[in-house]
């Protein structure tokens, strides 16, 4: 594995954003996420991260 510093490629960021926007619009890149509702789902949501039972992002939707 090899890391990099973001500022090394900062001059190419605008091109990256344009490419990513196009890929999302074309359906080449899709976001996978699970939405859990209510603060009471916090423990289950956190557990899904550590048990690898989630797919993509774990989101807890809390209505004000």
C-alpha positions in Angstrom: 0.0 0.0 0.0 1.3 3.5 -0.8 -0.1 6.7 0.5 0.1 10.2 -1.0 -0.5 13.8 0.2 -3.5 15.5 -1.2 -1.7 18.7 -1.9 0.6 16.8 -4.3 -2.3 16.5 -6.7 -4.3 19.7 -5.8 -3.6 21.2 -9.2 -5.6 18.3 -10.7 -8.6 18.5 -8.3 -10.8 20.4 -10.7 -10.3 17.8 -13.4 -11.1 15.1 -10.8 -14.4 16.8 -9.9 -15.5 17.1 -13.5 -14.7 13.4 -14.2 -16.5 12.2 -11.0 -19.6 14.3 -11.9 -19.7 12.7 -15.3 -19.2 9.2 -13.9 -22.0 9.7 -11.4 -24.4 11.0 -14.1 -23.5 8.1 -16.4 -24.2 5.6 -13.6 -20.6 4.4 -13.6 -20.2 5.2 -9.9 -23.0 4.7 -7.4 -23.2 5.4 -3.7 -24.1 2.4 -1.5 -25.4 3.3 1.9 -27.8 2.2 4.6 -30.1 4.7 6.2 -31.3 4.0 9.7 -34.0 6.1 11.2 -34.0 7.7 14.7 -31.3 8.2 17.3 -32.5 4.9 18.9 -30.9 3.1 15.9 -27.4 4.4 16.9 -26.2 1.2 18.7 -27.3 -1.1 15.8 -25.8 1.3 13.3 -22.5 1.4 15.1 -22.5 -2.4 15.5 -23.1 -2.9 11.8 -19.8 -1.0 11.1 -17.8 -3.3 13.4 -19.5 -6.5 12.2 -19.1 -5.6 8.5 -22.8 -6.2 8.0 -23.2 -2.7 6.4 -22.7 -1.8 2.8 -21.1 1.5 2.1 -21.9 4.4 4.4 -24.0 4.1 7.5 -26.4 7.1 7.9 -28.6 7.8 10.8 -31.5 10.1 9.9 -32.7 12.1 12.8 -35.6 14.5 12.3 -35.4 17.7 14.4 
